[in-house]
């Protein structure tokens, strides 16, 4: 199998679930000659071979302000999926395993009576449609599915917490992926929506001291000025969910409640302020339900996590 790898908790969990089940390699796409440390370091920890593809961005896309058009959200996962299938065929592989979780199908916002999902090419709808395209074009020569489709980010975070070999190298901060290498950070910024989300979703499962170390002293939950970023994740700041690859409101609320109950979080005032502002319900936050499979999937039995075979 070929596993597209971005260095974050999702693709790391996929790698560790899949490696006992098949001959696996990573797939990494970047500009020719460019390397992102946030991908390369955890990729090295996997010890798996890497199949690479080079890509270039049309220079006009970087001139949107000058040329007078809106620079929308590129469906990069769809583009990457198509190139990964081609790479798998060229490398003699028959399976592409994605790391798109259940919450990627949840709309970012509602506008004009329409559900708007900026992660559409990570969604179950896209996966179903793309599988149909592949079946028609390739006649089953390549199997394509997401190993995390039926699982929440809360479930993924719980699994990742046990993968301690990666804790010093993984990084999901978007500022690690600037096109301009001079603006690219080699550490967690501790300020952006992704940093806030990763801190929140891991807080129930990792000791507070470990997260402080991961964020090198800039842990978002320790910064009261970031309260509104967390409120946006928790849905207590109306219509403010960020256009980022972050979890659904319910799983963010579950993470906050679980983290606030940890003894080592008694001295995290921001966390307790945020949970005190959560609505009491109904419906209540179903923490246990979010740690079980919750959605449809197309995972073949041979590749299914133990949770799906009971």
Short mmCIF file of the C-alpha atoms (twelve columns), coordinates in Angstrom:
data_MODEL
# 
_entry.id   MODEL 
# 
loop_
_atom_site.group_PDB 
_atom_site.id 
_atom_site.type_symbol 
_atom_site.label_atom_id 
_atom_site.label_alt_id 
_atom_site.label_comp_id 
_atom_site.label_asym_id 
_atom_site.label_seq_id 
_atom_site.Cartn_x 
_atom_site.Cartn_y 
_atom_site.Cartn_z 
_atom_site.pdbx_PDB_model_num 
ATOM 1   C CA . UNK A 1   0.000   0.000  0.000   1 
ATOM 2   C CA . UNK A 2   0.898   3.659  -0.410  1 
ATOM 3   C CA . UNK A 3   0.048   6.029  2.468   1 
ATOM 4   C CA . UNK A 4   0.022   9.787  1.765   1 
ATOM 5   C CA . UNK A 5   1.889   11.295 4.701   1 
ATOM 6   C CA . UNK A 6   1.729   14.849 6.056   1 
ATOM 7   C CA . UNK A 7   3.456   14.448 9.408   1 
ATOM 8   C CA . UNK A 8   0.378   15.125 11.561  1 
ATOM 9   C CA . UNK A 9   -1.419  12.897 14.037  1 
ATOM 10  C CA . UNK A 10  -3.869  11.503 11.465  1 
ATOM 11  C CA . UNK A 11  -1.343  10.117 8.991   1 
ATOM 12  C CA . UNK A 12  0.897   8.864  11.812  1 
ATOM 13  C CA . UNK A 13  -1.966  6.876  13.332  1 
ATOM 14  C CA . UNK A 14  -2.801  5.468  9.892   1 
ATOM 15  C CA . UNK A 15  0.796   4.332  9.370   1 
ATOM 16  C CA . UNK A 16  0.917   2.532  12.696  1 
ATOM 17  C CA . UNK A 17  -2.480  0.873  12.114  1 
ATOM 18  C CA . UNK A 18  -1.599  -0.275 8.605   1 
ATOM 19  C CA . UNK A 19  2.042   -1.360 8.863   1 
ATOM 20  C CA . UNK A 20  1.235   -4.788 10.374  1 
ATOM 21  C CA . UNK A 21  -1.338  -5.450 7.634   1 
ATOM 22  C CA . UNK A 22  0.596   -4.874 4.399   1 
ATOM 23  C CA . UNK A 23  3.835   -3.882 2.697   1 
ATOM 24  C CA . UNK A 24  3.616   -0.114 3.159   1 
ATOM 25  C CA . UNK A 25  5.402   2.937  1.803   1 
ATOM 26  C CA . UNK A 26  4.790   6.634  2.401   1 
ATOM 27  C CA . UNK A 27  3.764   9.067  -0.323  1 
ATOM 28  C CA . UNK A 28  5.013   12.648 -0.074  1 
ATOM 29  C CA . UNK A 29  4.289   15.430 -2.562  1 
ATOM 30  C CA . UNK A 30  6.265   18.678 -2.537  1 
ATOM 31  C CA . UNK A 31  7.892   21.193 -4.804  1 
ATOM 32  C CA . UNK A 32  10.910  19.776 -6.664  1 
ATOM 33  C CA . UNK A 33  13.936  19.915 -4.401  1 
ATOM 34  C CA . UNK A 34  11.945  21.239 -1.446  1 
ATOM 35  C CA . UNK A 35  11.523  19.387 1.848   1 
ATOM 36  C CA . UNK A 36  9.352   20.229 4.842   1 
ATOM 37  C CA . UNK A 37  10.981  19.298 8.146   1 
ATOM 38  C CA . UNK A 38  7.497   18.841 9.636   1 
ATOM 39  C CA . UNK A 39  7.011   15.917 7.224   1 
ATOM 40  C CA . UNK A 40  10.537  14.570 6.915   1 
ATOM 41  C CA . UNK A 41  11.243  14.148 10.643  1 
ATOM 42  C CA . UNK A 42  8.214   11.988 11.531  1 
ATOM 43  C CA . UNK A 43  8.576   10.193 8.181   1 
ATOM 44  C CA . UNK A 44  12.073  9.152  9.266   1 
ATOM 45  C CA . UNK A 45  10.631  7.790  12.520  1 
ATOM 46  C CA . UNK A 46  8.341   5.454  10.566  1 
ATOM 47  C CA . UNK A 47  11.353  3.775  8.956   1 
ATOM 48  C CA . UNK A 48  9.256   3.197  5.801   1 
ATOM 49  C CA . UNK A 49  10.382  3.896  2.226   1 
ATOM 50  C CA . UNK A 50  9.076   7.092  0.632   1 
ATOM 51  C CA . UNK A 51  7.624   7.472  -2.856  1 
ATOM 52  C CA . UNK A 52  7.849   11.129 -3.889  1 
ATOM 53  C CA . UNK A 53  6.103   13.324 -6.434  1 
ATOM 54  C CA . UNK A 54  7.100   16.854 -7.374  1 
ATOM 55  C CA . UNK A 55  4.520   19.572 -7.988  1 
ATOM 56  C CA . UNK A 56  4.625   23.244 -8.832  1 
ATOM 57  C CA . UNK A 57  2.062   25.978 -8.201  1 
ATOM 58  C CA . UNK A 58  1.053   28.147 -11.156 1 
ATOM 59  C CA . UNK A 59  2.716   31.521 -10.409 1 
ATOM 60  C CA . UNK A 60  -0.560  33.298 -11.254 1 
ATOM 61  C CA . UNK A 61  -2.176  31.759 -8.171  1 
ATOM 62  C CA . UNK A 62  0.257   33.734 -6.035  1 
ATOM 63  C CA . UNK A 63  -0.750  37.001 -7.756  1 
ATOM 64  C CA . UNK A 64  -4.437  36.977 -6.831  1 
ATOM 65  C CA . UNK A 65  -4.424  40.449 -5.238  1 
ATOM 66  C CA . UNK A 66  -2.572  41.941 -8.216  1 
ATOM 67  C CA . UNK A 67  -4.715  40.193 -10.856 1 
ATOM 68  C CA . UNK A 68  -8.013  40.826 -9.097  1 
ATOM 69  C CA . UNK A 69  -9.411  37.374 -8.321  1 
ATOM 70  C CA . UNK A 70  -10.260 35.562 -5.108  1 
ATOM 71  C CA . UNK A 71  -7.757  32.885 -4.107  1 
ATOM 72  C CA . UNK A 72  -10.022 30.080 -2.938  1 
ATOM 73  C CA . UNK A 73  -9.290  26.904 -1.016  1 
ATOM 74  C CA . UNK A 74  -7.523  24.537 -3.417  1 
ATOM 75  C CA . UNK A 75  -8.909  20.958 -3.137  1 
ATOM 76  C CA . UNK A 76  -5.402  19.726 -2.490  1 
ATOM 77  C CA . UNK A 77  -6.470  16.366 -1.034  1 
ATOM 78  C CA . UNK A 78  -8.322  15.525 -4.245  1 
ATOM 79  C CA . UNK A 79  -5.300  16.506 -6.323  1 
ATOM 80  C CA . UNK A 80  -2.977  14.535 -4.057  1 
ATOM 81  C CA . UNK A 81  -5.319  11.503 -4.200  1 
ATOM 82  C CA . UNK A 82  -5.179  11.362 -8.000  1 
ATOM 83  C CA . UNK A 83  -1.392  11.703 -8.077  1 
ATOM 84  C CA . UNK A 84  -1.032  9.083  -5.306  1 
ATOM 85  C CA . UNK A 85  -3.052  6.588  -7.370  1 
ATOM 86  C CA . UNK A 86  -0.756  7.208  -10.331 1 
ATOM 87  C CA . UNK A 87  2.302   6.824  -8.091  1 
ATOM 88  C CA . UNK A 88  0.940   3.567  -6.675  1 
ATOM 89  C CA . UNK A 89  0.468   2.117  -10.163 1 
ATOM 90  C CA . UNK A 90  3.954   3.200  -11.240 1 
ATOM 91  C CA . UNK A 91  5.450   1.651  -8.097  1 
ATOM 92  C CA . UNK A 92  3.614   -1.657 -8.479  1 
ATOM 93  C CA . UNK A 93  1.247   -1.056 -5.542  1 
ATOM 94  C CA . UNK A 94  -2.467  -1.781 -5.452  1 
ATOM 95  C CA . UNK A 95  -3.784  0.267  -2.518  1 
ATOM 96  C CA . UNK A 96  -3.821  3.947  -1.522  1 
ATOM 97  C CA . UNK A 97  -4.723  4.552  2.122   1 
ATOM 98  C CA . UNK A 98  -5.821  8.030  3.132   1 
ATOM 99  C CA . UNK A 99  -6.103  9.525  6.648   1 
ATOM 100 C CA . UNK A 100 -9.358  11.477 6.411   1 
ATOM 101 C CA . UNK A 101 -11.455 11.160 9.560   1 
ATOM 102 C CA . UNK A 102 -15.219 11.359 10.162  1 
ATOM 103 C CA . UNK A 103 -15.258 15.083 11.005  1 
ATOM 104 C CA . UNK A 104 -13.843 16.003 7.574   1 
ATOM 105 C CA . UNK A 105 -17.386 15.499 6.255   1 
ATOM 106 C CA . UNK A 106 -18.897 18.092 8.610   1 
ATOM 107 C CA . UNK A 107 -19.716 21.460 7.047   1 
ATOM 108 C CA . UNK A 108 -17.585 24.420 8.048   1 
ATOM 109 C CA . UNK A 109 -20.604 26.727 7.880   1 
ATOM 110 C CA . UNK A 110 -24.106 27.164 6.457   1 
ATOM 111 C CA . UNK A 111 -24.584 29.985 3.944   1 
ATOM 112 C CA . UNK A 112 -27.573 30.765 1.752   1 
ATOM 113 C CA . UNK A 113 -29.188 27.467 2.634   1 
ATOM 114 C CA . UNK A 114 -26.100 25.520 1.573   1 
ATOM 115 C CA . UNK A 115 -23.647 23.517 3.659   1 
ATOM 116 C CA . UNK A 116 -20.122 24.775 2.900   1 
ATOM 117 C CA . UNK A 117 -17.311 22.318 3.603   1 
ATOM 118 C CA . UNK A 118 -13.872 23.701 2.821   1 
ATOM 119 C CA . UNK A 119 -12.521 20.158 3.387   1 
ATOM 120 C CA . UNK A 120 -14.797 18.647 0.715   1 
ATOM 121 C CA . UNK A 121 -12.035 16.616 -0.928  1 
ATOM 122 C CA . UNK A 122 -11.427 14.978 2.479   1 
ATOM 123 C CA . UNK A 123 -15.117 14.134 2.927   1 
ATOM 124 C CA . UNK A 124 -16.994 10.835 2.674   1 
ATOM 125 C CA . UNK A 125 -18.891 12.204 -0.354  1 
ATOM 126 C CA . UNK A 126 -15.646 12.833 -2.204  1 
ATOM 127 C CA . UNK A 127 -14.249 9.448  -1.214  1 
ATOM 128 C CA . UNK A 128 -17.358 7.661  -2.507  1 
ATOM 129 C CA . UNK A 129 -17.294 9.565  -5.796  1 
ATOM 130 C CA . UNK A 130 -13.564 9.157  -6.337  1 
ATOM 131 C CA . UNK A 131 -13.822 5.408  -5.692  1 
ATOM 132 C CA . UNK A 132 -16.464 5.228  -8.443  1 
ATOM 133 C CA . UNK A 133 -14.207 7.100  -10.846 1 
ATOM 134 C CA . UNK A 134 -11.323 4.723  -10.088 1 
ATOM 135 C CA . UNK A 135 -13.520 1.637  -10.485 1 
ATOM 136 C CA . UNK A 136 -14.684 2.837  -13.912 1 
ATOM 137 C CA . UNK A 137 -11.224 3.915  -15.081 1 
ATOM 138 C CA . UNK A 138 -9.032  1.191  -13.595 1 
ATOM 139 C CA . UNK A 139 -11.340 -1.764 -13.071 1 
ATOM 140 C CA . UNK A 140 -10.241 -2.444 -9.524  1 
ATOM 141 C CA . UNK A 141 -6.490  -2.264 -10.107 1 
ATOM 142 C CA . UNK A 142 -6.167  0.209  -7.226  1 
ATOM 143 C CA . UNK A 143 -8.130  0.190  -3.969  1 
ATOM 144 C CA . UNK A 144 -8.646  3.643  -2.427  1 
ATOM 145 C CA . UNK A 145 -10.024 4.276  1.056   1 
ATOM 146 C CA . UNK A 146 -9.476  6.267  4.235   1 
ATOM 147 C CA . UNK A 147 -8.404  4.192  7.216   1 
ATOM 148 C CA . UNK A 148 -9.787  6.829  9.607   1 
ATOM 149 C CA . UNK A 149 -13.152 7.479  7.926   1 
ATOM 150 C CA . UNK A 150 -15.316 5.985  10.724  1 
ATOM 151 C CA . UNK A 151 -13.353 7.605  13.552  1 
ATOM 152 C CA . UNK A 152 -13.419 10.971 15.304  1 
ATOM 153 C CA . UNK A 153 -10.429 13.190 15.935  1 
ATOM 154 C CA . UNK A 154 -10.898 12.343 19.616  1 
ATOM 155 C CA . UNK A 155 -10.358 8.649  18.785  1 
ATOM 156 C CA . UNK A 156 -7.313  9.527  16.649  1 
ATOM 157 C CA . UNK A 157 -5.834  11.659 19.444  1 
ATOM 158 C CA . UNK A 158 -6.247  8.830  21.958  1 
ATOM 159 C CA . UNK A 159 -4.384  6.465  19.624  1 
ATOM 160 C CA . UNK A 160 -1.664  9.011  18.892  1 
ATOM 161 C CA . UNK A 161 -1.037  9.667  22.574  1 
ATOM 162 C CA . UNK A 162 0.347   6.132  22.889  1 
ATOM 163 C CA . UNK A 163 2.765   6.611  19.946  1 
ATOM 164 C CA . UNK A 164 5.462   8.284  22.008  1 
ATOM 165 C CA . UNK A 165 8.204   7.805  19.406  1 
ATOM 166 C CA . UNK A 166 6.588   10.589 17.354  1 
ATOM 167 C CA . UNK A 167 5.918   13.140 20.075  1 
ATOM 168 C CA . UNK A 168 9.182   15.018 19.565  1 
ATOM 169 C CA . UNK A 169 8.899   15.210 15.768  1 
ATOM 170 C CA . UNK A 170 5.259   15.617 14.679  1 
ATOM 171 C CA . UNK A 171 3.987   19.100 13.848  1 
ATOM 172 C CA . UNK A 172 0.627   20.200 12.419  1 
ATOM 173 C CA . UNK A 173 1.141   23.969 12.657  1 
ATOM 174 C CA . UNK A 174 0.373   25.468 9.246   1 
ATOM 175 C CA . UNK A 175 3.250   27.912 9.630   1 
ATOM 176 C CA . UNK A 176 5.584   24.960 9.101   1 
ATOM 177 C CA . UNK A 177 4.339   24.771 5.492   1 
ATOM 178 C CA . UNK A 178 4.833   28.270 4.096   1 
ATOM 179 C CA . UNK A 179 5.772   28.268 0.428   1 
ATOM 180 C CA . UNK A 180 8.521   30.778 1.230   1 
ATOM 181 C CA . UNK A 181 11.205  28.889 3.201   1 
ATOM 182 C CA . UNK A 182 12.226  32.140 4.906   1 
ATOM 183 C CA . UNK A 183 8.779   32.362 6.549   1 
ATOM 184 C CA . UNK A 184 8.620   28.665 7.423   1 
ATOM 185 C CA . UNK A 185 8.732   27.953 11.159  1 
ATOM 186 C CA . UNK A 186 10.719  25.036 12.550  1 
ATOM 187 C CA . UNK A 187 8.596   24.913 15.712  1 
ATOM 188 C CA . UNK A 188 4.954   25.152 16.807  1 
ATOM 189 C CA . UNK A 189 3.845   28.794 16.638  1 
ATOM 190 C CA . UNK A 190 1.437   28.199 19.543  1 
ATOM 191 C CA . UNK A 191 -0.969  30.856 18.208  1 
ATOM 192 C CA . UNK A 192 -2.812  29.548 15.141  1 
ATOM 193 C CA . UNK A 193 -6.076  27.594 14.942  1 
ATOM 194 C CA . UNK A 194 -4.259  24.332 14.191  1 
ATOM 195 C CA . UNK A 195 -1.981  24.686 17.222  1 
ATOM 196 C CA . UNK A 196 -5.015  25.389 19.418  1 
ATOM 197 C CA . UNK A 197 -6.911  22.403 18.057  1 
ATOM 198 C CA . UNK A 198 -4.043  19.930 18.406  1 
ATOM 199 C CA . UNK A 199 -3.393  21.084 21.961  1 
ATOM 200 C CA . UNK A 200 -7.082  20.748 22.835  1 
ATOM 201 C CA . UNK A 201 -7.620  17.330 21.249  1 
ATOM 202 C CA . UNK A 202 -4.504  15.827 22.875  1 
ATOM 203 C CA . UNK A 203 -5.037  17.415 26.298  1 
ATOM 204 C CA . UNK A 204 -7.292  14.602 27.595  1 
ATOM 205 C CA . UNK A 205 -4.722  11.936 26.781  1 
ATOM 206 C CA . UNK A 206 -1.269  13.439 27.388  1 
ATOM 207 C CA . UNK A 207 0.127   14.799 30.639  1 
ATOM 208 C CA . UNK A 208 0.081   18.586 30.785  1 
ATOM 209 C CA . UNK A 209 3.866   18.591 31.182  1 
ATOM 210 C CA . UNK A 210 4.259   16.600 27.951  1 
ATOM 211 C CA . UNK A 211 2.183   19.093 25.968  1 
ATOM 212 C CA . UNK A 212 4.125   22.000 27.435  1 
ATOM 213 C CA . UNK A 213 7.286   20.289 26.207  1 
ATOM 214 C CA . UNK A 214 5.819   19.601 22.739  1 
ATOM 215 C CA . UNK A 215 4.906   23.284 22.356  1 
ATOM 216 C CA . UNK A 216 8.279   24.352 23.797  1 
ATOM 217 C CA . UNK A 217 6.754   26.537 26.468  1 
ATOM 218 C CA . UNK A 218 4.182   28.150 24.134  1 
ATOM 219 C CA . UNK A 219 1.243   25.836 24.806  1 
ATOM 220 C CA . UNK A 220 -1.955  27.511 23.550  1 
ATOM 221 C CA . UNK A 221 -4.028  26.427 26.569  1 
ATOM 222 C CA . UNK A 222 -1.630  28.389 28.768  1 
ATOM 223 C CA . UNK A 223 -2.310  31.618 26.862  1 
ATOM 224 C CA . UNK A 224 -5.500  33.465 27.945  1 
ATOM 225 C CA . UNK A 225 -5.279  35.750 24.899  1 
ATOM 226 C CA . UNK A 226 -6.272  32.771 22.727  1 
ATOM 227 C CA . UNK A 227 -9.643  32.329 24.448  1 
ATOM 228 C CA . UNK A 228 -11.643 33.307 21.356  1 
ATOM 229 C CA . UNK A 229 -9.739  30.880 19.128  1 
ATOM 230 C CA . UNK A 230 -10.779 28.091 21.497  1 
ATOM 231 C CA . UNK A 231 -14.351 29.421 21.710  1 
ATOM 232 C CA . UNK A 232 -14.523 29.176 17.908  1 
ATOM 233 C CA . UNK A 233 -13.502 25.504 18.102  1 
ATOM 234 C CA . UNK A 234 -16.013 24.857 20.891  1 
ATOM 235 C CA . UNK A 235 -18.890 26.594 19.127  1 
ATOM 236 C CA . UNK A 236 -19.415 29.163 21.882  1 
ATOM 237 C CA . UNK A 237 -18.359 31.980 19.548  1 
ATOM 238 C CA . UNK A 238 -21.148 32.013 16.919  1 
ATOM 239 C CA . UNK A 239 -20.357 31.446 13.233  1 
ATOM 240 C CA . UNK A 240 -16.617 31.503 13.813  1 
ATOM 241 C CA . UNK A 241 -15.411 27.972 13.003  1 
ATOM 242 C CA . UNK A 242 -12.045 28.477 11.292  1 
ATOM 243 C CA . UNK A 243 -11.447 27.475 7.683   1 
ATOM 244 C CA . UNK A 244 -8.818  25.012 8.872   1 
ATOM 245 C CA . UNK A 245 -8.652  21.233 9.129   1 
ATOM 246 C CA . UNK A 246 -9.921  21.068 12.700  1 
ATOM 247 C CA . UNK A 247 -12.401 18.841 14.481  1 
ATOM 248 C CA . UNK A 248 -16.164 19.094 14.859  1 
ATOM 249 C CA . UNK A 249 -17.674 21.093 17.731  1 
ATOM 250 C CA . UNK A 250 -18.900 18.049 19.669  1 
ATOM 251 C CA . UNK A 251 -15.517 16.349 19.743  1 
ATOM 252 C CA . UNK A 252 -13.795 19.608 20.702  1 
ATOM 253 C CA . UNK A 253 -16.224 20.001 23.607  1 
ATOM 254 C CA . UNK A 254 -15.626 16.396 24.670  1 
ATOM 255 C CA . UNK A 255 -11.872 17.015 24.610  1 
ATOM 256 C CA . UNK A 256 -12.237 20.135 26.750  1 
ATOM 257 C CA . UNK A 257 -14.391 18.355 29.338  1 
ATOM 258 C CA . UNK A 258 -12.069 15.349 29.527  1 
ATOM 259 C CA . UNK A 259 -8.989  17.556 29.822  1 
ATOM 260 C CA . UNK A 260 -10.536 19.765 32.521  1 
ATOM 261 C CA . UNK A 261 -11.181 16.655 34.620  1 
ATOM 262 C CA . UNK A 262 -7.474  15.746 34.702  1 
ATOM 263 C CA . UNK A 263 -5.763  16.542 38.027  1 
ATOM 264 C CA . UNK A 264 -2.745  17.963 36.191  1 
ATOM 265 C CA . UNK A 265 -5.011  20.535 34.527  1 
ATOM 266 C CA . UNK A 266 -6.243  22.082 37.786  1 
ATOM 267 C CA . UNK A 267 -3.862  24.992 37.183  1 
ATOM 268 C CA . UNK A 268 -4.986  25.682 33.573  1 
ATOM 269 C CA . UNK A 269 -7.429  28.576 34.159  1 
ATOM 270 C CA . UNK A 270 -8.283  29.054 30.479  1 
ATOM 271 C CA . UNK A 271 -9.464  25.452 30.147  1 
ATOM 272 C CA . UNK A 272 -11.786 25.762 33.127  1 
ATOM 273 C CA . UNK A 273 -13.120 29.101 31.889  1 
ATOM 274 C CA . UNK A 274 -13.913 27.564 28.507  1 
ATOM 275 C CA . UNK A 275 -15.687 24.506 29.914  1 
ATOM 276 C CA . UNK A 276 -17.723 26.687 32.285  1 
ATOM 277 C CA . UNK A 277 -19.070 28.500 29.213  1 
ATOM 278 C CA . UNK A 278 -20.218 25.320 27.447  1 
ATOM 279 C CA . UNK A 279 -24.000 24.925 27.163  1 
ATOM 280 C CA . UNK A 280 -25.388 22.291 29.513  1 
ATOM 281 C CA . UNK A 281 -27.458 20.684 26.756  1 
ATOM 282 C CA . UNK A 282 -29.509 18.999 25.520  1 
ATOM 283 C CA . UNK A 283 -28.026 17.043 23.942  1 
ATOM 284 C CA . UNK A 284 -25.163 16.328 26.353  1 
ATOM 285 C CA . UNK A 285 -21.705 15.647 24.976  1 
ATOM 286 C CA . UNK A 286 -21.436 11.907 24.282  1 
ATOM 287 C CA . UNK A 287 -17.782 11.343 25.174  1 
ATOM 288 C CA . UNK A 288 -17.958 7.546  25.104  1 
ATOM 289 C CA . UNK A 289 -19.721 7.582  21.738  1 
ATOM 290 C CA . UNK A 290 -17.027 9.757  20.197  1 
ATOM 291 C CA . UNK A 291 -14.388 7.186  21.163  1 
ATOM 292 C CA . UNK A 292 -16.156 4.494  19.130  1 
ATOM 293 C CA . UNK A 293 -16.606 4.182  15.340  1 
ATOM 294 C CA . UNK A 294 -19.312 6.643  14.305  1 
ATOM 295 C CA . UNK A 295 -19.546 6.723  10.506  1 
ATOM 296 C CA . UNK A 296 -19.698 4.768  7.277   1 
ATOM 297 C CA . UNK A 297 -16.499 3.599  5.626   1 
ATOM 298 C CA . UNK A 298 -15.067 1.560  2.756   1 
ATOM 299 C CA . UNK A 299 -12.242 -0.159 4.632   1 
ATOM 300 C CA . UNK A 300 -11.695 -3.764 3.466   1 
ATOM 301 C CA . UNK A 301 -11.772 -6.304 6.297   1 
ATOM 302 C CA . UNK A 302 -8.100  -7.138 5.744   1 
ATOM 303 C CA . UNK A 303 -7.174  -3.543 6.626   1 
ATOM 304 C CA . UNK A 304 -9.815  -2.793 9.255   1 
ATOM 305 C CA . UNK A 305 -8.904  -1.624 12.766  1 
ATOM 306 C CA . UNK A 306 -9.903  -3.953 15.559  1 
ATOM 307 C CA . UNK A 307 -12.736 -1.580 16.540  1 
ATOM 308 C CA . UNK A 308 -14.503 -2.335 13.247  1 
ATOM 309 C CA . UNK A 309 -14.358 -6.130 13.508  1 
ATOM 310 C CA . UNK A 310 -16.207 -6.598 16.804  1 
# 
